[in-house]
Amino acid sequence: MLLEGIETLLVLNKEKTMSRTGSQLYISQSAVSKRISNLEKKLDKKLVEPDGRLIRLTPAAQTLIQNVAATFIELQGLISDEQSLSSDAVIKMDCSETLIAGYLSSQIDKINAVENAFTITTNHTPRIVENVQSGRVTIGFCAGHLPKSHGLEVFHLFDEPFYIVSKQRLPQLPSKLICNDLANPANTYQLQLLAKLGVSPLMEMDSYTAAANLALGGLAPALIPLSTIKTLNIATKNLFHFEQLKPLNRPINVCVRAKSLKNERVKSMIQTIADVVPKAASLP
């Protein structure tokens, strides 16, 4: 009861509403509320307060999360390690949406040829890493830099280049760009590099597709990875690559818990991804 209450609080901290938390945990909104209430009684502390349509965590809840989050995620992973993946169990894979759309979807038949019992979910890189750490998913397919001290086995596939997408011709590197969320820990390295180039973010989007479409509509140039360019079939005339942008390349990785690598199905699936995805990236 205590562990499920802490898990629910951690998810609530990210999702901010009971309903979204329930969706993440596959339980009802009332079950979320009951878990939080039971945790409050167990700890004799008020943990949540209403904040309009959202839920605000109290200082006591924030302190609890700060103290137990990392340990709890690792505990979940250790418990997951003790549960053997059966021969017919579904392998769960959590992926960056841009990587699925740009590279993986065109190669899915090759993955199906070696493994047909798998599911795919999408998340941002920090959440993907956390899901693999906790054992909620088996394989993570990530774009961008991974958090330090993640404790996972990582297979680096390639470094994905960025281009500037623009409706108008660009004779030189623009001083302002539409970017993706630079507060995302996987993307924060870009902020310092852009500053060195004298480029500032005009606005920050949560979707590369949205940023690219705004650029193609003529609002402003946007910094877009190759995977999104392939997904949207953006014309060459709208693509601009400057030598200064090379350091902005983002690593593309597969991550997995060490114990999971002992499973032959998982190893075969990772090997197939490592074989086909870089080839998909190199195709015109």
Helices and strands as residue ranges (DSSP letters): H 2-15, H 18-25, H 29-43, E 48-51, E 54-57, H 59-81, E 91-95, H 97-99, I 100-104, G 105-107, H 108-114, E 118-122, H 125-134, E 139-143, E 153-160, E 162-165, E 176-180, H 189-196, E 200-205, H 208-216, E 222-225, H 226-232, G 236-238, E 239-240, G 243-248, E 250-256, G 258-262, H 264-282
